[in-house]
Amino acid sequence: MTFYDDIYPFYPLQRTSFIFSTNLLTIILVFLVLAASFLLILPGIRGKSRFFWMFRIITSLFIGVVIVALNFTADWAQASMKANSTYKSFSSAVVDADVGLHVGLSGINITLRGNPVSQLNETIDYNEEFSWTGQLDEQYAEALDRGLPNPILYIAEKFTRNSACGLIYQYRYSGRYASATLWTAFCCWLLANVLFSMPVLLYAGYMMLTTAAFIFFSMASFSTIYNLPQCTFTLGDTTFTTHYSHSFWLALATGVLCALIGGLVVLLDLLVPERVREVFSTGGDDDDDLHDQHDTHGGFPHGFFNSGFLEGVTIEGGLKKGAALDSHTISHLVERL
């Protein structure tokens, strides 16, 4: 449908700023469904173990969702500033805005929000993403064609291959290795949960320690960007550099939590293994129990023998039919025979 001379009556909608990542929303919903499914079993658990079981499930799911979500967050490092800067190319008009740079493992987000939002007869509220998976130079060229504001183009240009800062090589490779170690930590977390449901709690503790180690490795990988000279961003009279942000500190807290859980399980399994297995509702086979009982008494376990099979054998004090025989009595019988 057109008016005249192929002029359309409908126009594209104004681009709005980023609210919440759909990837993060999907991850959180999946783990919430898992948590709700496990909590439905809670009424069927008796006694005080119910609360320990609930605490164990919630803590484990929290660790899992954090490890997965950290691969998709965009705030491992960030920088923000208030600046008076030119808004468009070939124009001297200046806007007062908050400029933000958010660096994740898979790319960067550049935000621009005016103070106030409506200036120069426009709504200044942008959040533009540039990912490492694609060709960032091509994304930057596309941003130039779209005519994005100058502050966004200036920061994005610092991450192109032709930039003297070389930020794309620092952040892309450090983020790639950090993401790989985080996925390894997630696999260790899965294996630790399987081992926690088996009578091998010592190895479950070791796997939790391994999970913590790989989380720390991911942090160390991302931190390598600060071993190189930092590139300074300048807008107007204001300069800023990036620093660690929420995701980095959340990874640190999760790694410390995994290390505490793993170390505590290993220590308690070495000191009071029976008590730990009782708390985690795990136990060995019947043969193992008999073997432990045999080792405890230094001989055979208690049993019941029919004295009719012992005709002609005399034992001091006599022996009643169906009487219980301990290890000392059995040894005495063997000597008599």
C-alpha positions in Angstrom: 0.0 0.0 0.0 1.4 3.4 -1.0 0.3 6.9 -1.2 1.7 8.5 -4.3 5.1 8.2 -6.0 5.8 5.0 -4.1 5.9 6.8 -0.7 4.9 4.3 2.1 2.6 5.5 4.9 4.4 3.3 7.5 7.9 4.0 8.9 10.3 1.8 10.8 10.1 2.0 14.6 12.6 3.8 16.7 15.4 1.5 17.9 15.1 1.0 21.7 17.8 0.3 24.2 18.7 -3.2 25.4 16.6 -4.4 28.4 17.6 -8.0 29.1 19.5 -10.7 27.2 17.2 -13.4 25.8 20.1 -15.9 26.3 20.3 -15.1 30.0 16.5 -15.2 30.4 16.4 -18.7 28.8 19.2 -19.9 31.1 17.5 -18.6 34.2 14.1 -20.0 33.3 15.6 -23.5 32.6 17.3 -23.6 36.0 14.2 -22.2 37.7 12.1 -25.1 36.2 14.7 -27.6 37.4 14.7 -26.0 40.9 10.8 -26.2 41.0 10.9 -29.8 39.9 13.3 -30.8 42.6 11.4 -28.9 45.3 8.2 -30.8 44.4 10.0 -33.8 45.9 10.7 -32.0 49.2 7.4 -33.0 51.0 8.3 -36.7 50.5 11.6 -36.4 52.5 11.3 -37.0 56.2 13.1 -35.5 59.2 15.8 -32.9 59.3 17.4 -34.2 56.1 14.7 -32.3 54.2 16.2 -28.9 54.9 19.8 -30.1 54.1 18.5 -31.7 50.9 16.8 -28.4 49.9 19.9 -26.3 50.7 22.1 -28.7 48.7 19.9 -28.6 45.6 19.5 -24.8 45.7 23.2 -24.3 46.2 24.1 -26.7 43.4 21.7 -25.1 40.9 22.9 -21.7 41.8 26.5 -22.7 41.0 25.4 -24.3 37.7 23.3 -21.3 36.5 26.1 -18.9 37.3 28.7 -20.9 35.4 26.5 -21.0 32.3 25.3 -17.5 32.5 28.8 -16.0 32.9 29.5 -17.1 29.3 26.7 -14.8 28.0 26.9 -11.8 30.3 28.3 -8.5 28.9 29.8 -7.0 32.1 33.1 -8.7 32.9 34.7 -5.3 32.5 33.1 -1.9 32.0 33.7 1.8 31.9 31.2 4.7 32.1 31.4 8.4 32.0 29.3 11.6 31.5 30.5 13.6 28.5 29.5 16.5 26.3 30.2 15.3 22.8 29.2 15.9 19.2 26.2 13.8 18.3 26.4 13.3 14.5 29.0 13.6 11.9 29.2 16.9 9.9 27.4 18.6 12.7 28.6 20.8 15.6 25.6 20.0 17.8 26.7 18.8 21.2 24.7 16.5 23.5 25.0 15.8 27.3 24.9 12.0 27.7 26.1 9.0 29.7 28.4 6.8 27.7 29.1 3.2 28.8 31.3 0.4 27.6 30.5 -3.2 28.7 32.9 -6.0 27.8 31.8 -9.7 27.8 33.4 -12.9 26.8 31.7 -12.9 23.4 31.7 -9.2 22.5 31.1 -5.6 23.7 28.1 -3.4 24.3 28.2 0.4 23.9 25.5 2.4 25.6 24.5 6.0 25.0 21.8 7.7 27.0 21.1 11.4 26.9 20.6 13.7 30.0 17.7 14.2 29.4 16.8 11.4 26.9 15.1 13.8 24.5 17.6 16.2 22.9 17.9 17.7 19.4 14.3 16.5 18.7 15.6 12.9 19.1 15.4 10.1 21.6 19.0 9.4 22.6 18.9 5.9 24.1 21.2 3.4 22.4 22.7 0.0 23.2 24.7 -1.4 20.4 26.4 -4.9 20.4 29.6 -5.8 18.6 30.4 -9.5 18.8 33.7 -11.4 18.4 32.1 -14.2 16.5 31.5 -12.1 13.4 33.8 -9.7 11.6 33.9 -6.7 13.9 35.2 -4.5 11.1 32.2 -5.3 9.0 29.9 -4.6 12.0 31.7 -1.2 12.4 31.2 -0.4 8.7 27.5 -1.3 9.0 27.3 1.1 12.0 28.8 3.8 9.9 26.2 3.2 7.1 23.4 3.4 9.7 24.7 6.7 11.0 25.1 5.8 14.6 26.1 8.6 17.0 29.7 9.7 17.2 30.4 8.4 20.8 29.4 4.9 19.8 31.4 4.9 16.6 34.5 6.3 18.4 34.5 3.5 21.0 33.7 0.8 18.4 36.6 2.0 16.2 39.0 1.2 19.0 38.2 -2.5 18.7 38.7 -2.8 14.9 41.7 -4.4 13.4 43.1 -1.2 12.1 43.1 0.5 15.5 46.5 1.2 17.0 45.2 0.0 20.4 44.8 -3.6 19.3 41.9 -4.1 21.8 40.2 -6.8 19.7 43.2 -9.1 20.0 43.4 -8.7 23.7 39.8 -9.0 24.6 38.8 -11.6 22.0 41.4 -14.2 22.8 41.3 -13.7 26.5 37.5 -14.0 26.4 37.7 -17.1 24.2 40.0 -19.0 26.7 37.9 -17.8 29.6 34.7 -19.1 28.0 36.4 -22.5 27.3 37.6 -22.9 30.9 34.1 -22.0 32.2 32.5 -24.7 30.1 35.1 -27.1 31.5 34.1 -26.0 34.9 30.4 -26.7 34.1 31.3 -30.3 33.0 33.1 -30.8 36.3 30.1 -29.4 38.2 27.8 -32.0 36.4 30.2 -34.8 37.3 30.4 -33.6 40.9 26.6 -33.8 41.2 26.6 -37.3 39.9 29.3 -38.4 42.4 27.4 -36.7 45.3 24.6 -39.3 44.8 27.0 -42.2 45.1 29.1 -43.5 48.0 32.2 -41.8 46.7 31.9 -38.4 48.3 35.6 -38.0 48.5 35.8 -37.9 44.7 32.8 -35.6 44.6 34.7 -33.2 46.8 37.7 -33.4 44.5 35.5 -32.5 41.5 34.1 -29.5 43.3 37.6 -28.3 43.9 38.4 -28.9 40.2 35.3 -26.8 39.3 36.6 -24.0 41.5 40.0 -24.3 39.9 38.7 -23.9 36.3 36.6 -20.9 37.4 39.8 -19.3 38.7 41.5 -20.2 35.5 38.8 -18.4 33.5 39.3 -15.3 35.7 43.1 -15.5 35.2 42.6 -15.8 31.4 40.4 -12.7 31.3 42.8 -10.8 33.6 45.6 -11.1 31.1 44.2 -8.0 29.2 45.4 -5.8 32.1 49.0 -7.0 31.7 49.3 -4.9 28.5 49.2 -1.1 28.2 45.7 0.1 28.6 44.0 2.1 25.8 42.5 5.4 27.0 39.1 6.5 25.7 38.6 10.3 25.3 35.3 12.0 24.7 35.4 15.8 24.8 37.4 16.7 28.0 36.7 13.3 29.7 38.8 10.1 29.6 38.1 6.7 31.0 39.5 3.1 31.1 37.8 -0.2 31.8 37.9 -2.0 35.1 36.5 -5.3 36.5 32.7 -5.5 36.8 29.9 -7.6 38.2 30.4 -10.8 36.3 34.1 -11.0 37.2 33.3 -10.6 41.0 30.4 -13.1 40.7 32.8 -15.6 39.1 35.2 -15.1 42.0 32.5 -15.6 44.6 31.2 -18.7 42.9 34.8 -20.1 42.7 35.3 -19.5 46.4 32.0 -21.2 47.2 32.9 -24.3 45.1 36.3 -24.4 46.8 34.8 -24.2 50.3 32.2 -26.9 49.5 34.8 -29.2 48.0 37.4 -28.7 50.7 34.7 -29.3 53.5 33.5 -32.5 51.9 37.0 -33.8 51.4 38.0 -32.9 55.0 34.8 -34.5 56.6 35.1 -37.6 54.4 38.6 -38.2 55.8 37.6 -37.5 59.4 34.1 -38.8 59.8 33.2 -40.8 56.6 30.3 -42.7 58.1 28.6 -39.5 59.3 29.1 -37.7 56.0 27.6 -40.7 54.1 24.6 -40.6 56.5 24.1 -36.9 55.9 24.2 -37.3 52.1 22.0 -40.4 52.3 24.6 -42.6 50.6 25.9 -46.0 51.8 27.9 -49.0 50.7 26.8 -52.5 49.7 25.8 -55.1 52.3 29.0 -57.0 51.6 31.0 -53.9 52.6 29.0 -53.6 55.8 29.7 -57.2 56.7 33.4 -56.7 55.9 33.5 -53.6 58.1 31.8 -55.6 60.9 34.3 -58.4 60.5 37.2 -55.9 60.8 35.6 -54.3 63.9 35.2 -57.5 65.9 38.5 -59.1 64.7 36.8 -62.3 63.5 33.5 -63.6 62.2 30.3 -61.7 62.8 27.6 -63.0 65.3 25.5 -65.9 63.9 23.0 -68.6 65.0 23.9 -72.3 64.8 21.8 -75.3 65.3 23.5 -77.4 68.1 22.2 -80.6 66.5 25.0 -80.4 64.0 27.6 -80.4 66.8 26.9 -83.9 68.3 29.9 -85.3 70.0 31.5 -81.9 70.5 31.5 -80.6 74.1 31.9 -77.0 75.0 32.4 -75.7 78.4 29.2 -74.3 79.8 27.1 -76.2 77.2 25.4 -75.0 74.1 21.7 -74.4 73.7 19.9 -75.1 70.4 19.7 -71.9 68.4 22.1 -70.1 70.6 24.1 -67.1 69.3 27.7 -67.7 68.6 30.3 -65.0 68.7 33.8 -65.1 67.2 35.4 -66.5 70.4 32.9 -69.4 70.5 33.4 -70.2 66.8 37.2 -70.3 67.3 36.8 -72.7 70.3 34.6 -75.0 68.1 37.2 -75.1 65.4 39.8 -76.1 67.9 37.5 -78.9 69.3 36.8 -80.3 65.8 
